[in-house]
Amino acid sequence: MPWQNGKKLTALWANNEANNAWAWVDGIGWRKCDWRNNTTNLLILAAHAKENDRFVDFNEDGELMVEMYVW
């Protein structure tokens, strides 16, 4: 699982289906917030990062964001 470091999240998308949230990573594209029990937590971190124009480091499994740090 590769880490992506120093990225900006410039768009978020979610709907009323369970565990269906996505973040646009600048220079990479859409990444789905992990659907294995932590979608809400990742979306909260992503929203904080986007709102405050913060950088993120995240671990991905395919096109899933599975772990995230906001700084």
Secondary structure as GFF3:
##gff-version 3
##sequence-region A 1 71
A	DSSP	beta_strand	3	14	.	.	.	ID=ss1
A	DSSP	beta_strand	21	25	.	.	.	ID=ss2
A	DSSP	beta_strand	29	33	.	.	.	ID=ss3
A	DSSP	alpha_helix	39	51	.	.	.	ID=ss4
A	DSSP	beta_strand	55	61	.	.	.	ID=ss5
A	DSSP	beta_strand	64	70	.	.	.	ID=ss6
###
